[in-house]
């Protein structure tokens, strides 16, 4: 599902200039279409996240520029871990058992 520029403004209760600024800063990456933009479900979720961070946590633009890339890194790491877990799950049981044994030997770092 995708929505247009005006619909996302209403749905997320933000002003046009604010969303345009976020697009210029590449905080949101909608698809250009017909002289405007189309927003995917992921884009809508991203806009909602930025709204929450700015409204609920009172992050200013400077902080947002730091926080958003960190959130992106966390999502990227989660996706990588999911792929690793899937790959491990596809291994034969003897290989999974050997991996579990190796992981138990690995010393854990203290915080």
C-alpha positions as CSV (number, residue, x, y, z in Angstrom):
1,X,0.0,0.0,0.0
2,X,1.2,3.5,-0.8
3,X,-0.2,6.9,0.0
4,X,0.3,10.4,-1.4
5,X,1.9,13.5,0.1
6,X,-1.3,15.2,1.3
7,X,-2.6,12.0,2.9
8,X,0.6,11.5,4.9
9,X,0.3,15.1,6.1
10,X,-3.2,14.5,7.5
11,X,-2.4,11.0,8.8
12,X,0.7,12.1,10.7
13,X,-0.5,15.6,11.5
14,X,2.5,17.5,10.2
15,X,2.9,20.5,8.1
16,X,4.0,20.4,4.4
17,X,7.2,22.4,5.0
18,X,8.2,20.0,7.8
19,X,7.8,16.9,5.7
20,X,9.6,18.6,2.8
21,X,12.5,19.4,5.1
22,X,12.7,15.8,6.2
23,X,12.8,14.6,2.6
24,X,15.5,17.2,1.8
25,X,17.5,15.9,4.7
26,X,16.9,12.3,3.5
27,X,15.4,11.3,6.8
28,X,12.4,10.0,4.7
29,X,12.9,8.6,1.2
30,X,9.6,8.4,-0.6
31,X,9.3,7.5,-4.3
32,X,9.2,10.4,-6.7
33,X,6.1,10.1,-8.9
34,X,4.3,12.5,-11.2
35,X,6.0,15.6,-9.8
36,X,5.2,14.6,-6.3
37,X,6.0,11.7,-3.9
38,X,4.4,8.4,-3.0
39,X,5.0,7.0,0.5
40,X,5.3,3.3,1.2
41,X,4.2,1.7,4.5
42,X,7.8,1.9,5.5
43,X,8.0,5.6,4.7
44,X,4.8,6.2,6.7
45,X,6.3,4.3,9.7
46,X,9.5,6.3,9.4
47,X,7.5,9.6,9.4
48,X,5.5,8.4,12.4
49,X,8.8,7.5,14.2
50,X,10.3,11.0,13.5
51,X,7.1,12.6,14.7
52,X,7.2,10.5,17.9
53,X,10.9,11.4,18.5
54,X,10.3,15.1,18.0
55,X,7.0,15.3,19.9
56,X,7.3,12.7,22.7
57,X,11.0,12.9,23.3
58,X,11.5,16.5,22.2
59,X,14.4,15.8,19.9
60,X,15.5,18.8,17.9
61,X,16.9,18.6,14.4
62,X,20.5,18.3,15.5
63,X,19.7,15.3,17.8
64,X,17.5,13.8,15.2
65,X,20.4,13.8,12.7
66,X,22.4,11.7,15.2
67,X,19.6,9.4,16.5
68,X,18.1,8.3,13.1
69,X,21.3,6.8,11.7
70,X,21.7,4.9,15.0
71,X,18.2,3.6,14.8
72,X,18.9,2.5,11.2
73,X,22.0,0.7,12.4
74,X,20.0,-1.2,15.0
75,X,17.5,-2.2,12.4
76,X,20.3,-3.3,10.1
77,X,21.9,-5.4,12.8
78,X,18.6,-7.0,13.7
79,X,18.1,-8.0,10.0
80,X,21.7,-9.4,9.9
81,X,21.1,-11.4,13.1
82,X,17.9,-12.7,11.6
83,X,19.8,-13.9,8.5
84,X,22.4,-15.5,10.7
85,X,19.8,-17.3,12.8
86,X,18.0,-18.6,9.7
87,X,21.3,-19.8,8.3
88,X,22.2,-21.6,11.6
89,X,18.7,-23.1,11.7
90,X,19.3,-24.6,8.2
91,X,22.5,-26.3,9.3
92,X,22.4,-30.0,10.1
93,X,22.0,-30.8,13.8
94,X,25.6,-31.9,14.3
95,X,26.8,-28.5,13.0
96,X,24.4,-26.6,15.2
97,X,25.5,-28.6,18.2
98,X,29.2,-27.9,17.4
99,X,28.3,-24.2,17.0
100,X,26.5,-24.1,20.4
101,X,29.6,-25.8,22.0
102,X,31.9,-23.2,20.5
103,X,29.7,-20.3,21.6
104,X,29.7,-21.6,25.2
105,X,33.5,-21.5,25.1
106,X,33.6,-17.9,24.0
107,X,34.4,-15.6,26.9
108,X,31.8,-12.9,27.5
109,X,32.9,-9.4,27.9
110,X,32.0,-7.4,31.0
111,X,30.0,-4.2,30.6
